[in-house]
Amino acid sequence: MTITANIHSAKTHFSRLIQSVLAGDEVIIAKAGKPLACIIPYQERHPTNRTPGSARGRFRMAKDFEAPLSEKELLDWEQ
């Protein structure tokens, strides 16, 4: 089941909403009816074993990767 609560109601009934999430419900926090966030149960993340260099040879850098940006590109980044 999906429960939608506005921000004020969510602050007032936070504990109740957490209990609903733990019971399997999805809780959506909204402002003026527009969904902003979703509360879901926390799941422990287990570290994965990474192998350094496993992507070697799969990606290439452009030769001009470190070249200065053009004036247009600089202006685009400043916006």
Beta strands, then each sheet from edge to edge (+ up, - down):
strand 1: 2-6
strand 2: 26-31
strand 3: 34-39
sheet 1: 1+ 2+ 3-
end
